[in-house]
Amino acid sequence: MSIGIPEIALILIVILLLFGGKRIPELAKAFGRASYEYKKAKEVIKKEAQELKDEIDATIEKPQEYQIKDNAKEPEV
């Protein structure tokens, strides 16, 4: 089931009737801005996820050595 030319034309006519000719460019501009912001945010999240993955991989490859200091004496029984 696909949308053909008559269906697209009908949708465009309904949009034109609902929003009017002056409002459609404003909506298109807002949609374009929102699309740009979405792509920008997606790239930032990808970059942060990659940095976190790299940091985790580096930690796994070269774990820090933790020294446990046992200053407590064993209790005398």
C-alpha positions in Angstrom: 0.0 0.0 0.0 1.7 3.2 -1.1 0.6 6.8 -1.4 0.1 7.9 -5.0 -0.2 11.3 -6.6 -4.0 11.7 -6.0 -3.5 11.1 -2.2 -0.6 13.5 -2.0 -2.6 16.2 -3.8 -5.5 15.6 -1.4 -3.2 16.0 1.6 -1.7 19.2 0.2 -5.2 20.7 -0.4 -6.3 19.8 3.1 -3.1 21.4 4.5 -3.7 24.5 2.4 -7.3 24.8 3.6 -6.4 24.3 7.3 -3.4 26.6 7.5 -3.7 29.1 4.7 -1.2 30.3 2.2 0.6 32.6 4.5 1.1 30.1 7.3 2.6 27.3 5.3 6.1 29.0 4.7 6.3 29.6 8.5 5.5 26.0 9.2 8.1 24.8 6.7 10.7 27.1 8.2 9.9 25.9 11.7 10.0 22.3 10.5 13.4 22.9 8.8 14.8 24.5 12.0 13.5 21.6 14.1 15.1 19.1 11.7 18.4 20.9 11.9 18.4 21.0 15.7 17.5 17.3 15.8 20.4 16.3 13.6 22.8 18.6 15.6 21.7 17.0 18.9 22.0 13.5 17.4 25.6 14.2 16.4 26.5 15.6 19.8 25.0 12.5 21.5 26.9 10.2 19.0 30.2 12.1 19.8 29.6 11.8 23.6 28.8 8.1 23.3 31.9 7.5 21.3 34.1 9.4 23.8 32.6 7.4 26.7 33.1 4.1 24.8 36.8 5.1 24.1 37.2 5.9 27.8 35.8 2.6 28.9 37.9 0.7 26.4 41.0 2.5 27.6 40.2 1.7 31.2 39.6 -2.0 30.4 42.9 -2.2 28.4 45.0 -0.5 31.2 43.2 -0.9 34.5 44.4 1.2 37.3 46.1 -0.7 40.1 44.4 -0.3 43.4 46.3 -1.1 46.4 44.4 -2.3 49.4 46.2 -1.4 52.6 45.3 -3.6 55.5 46.2 -1.7 58.6 43.8 -3.6 60.8 45.3 -6.3 63.0 43.6 -9.7 63.3 41.7 -9.9 66.6 43.3 -12.0 69.2 41.2 -14.9 70.4 
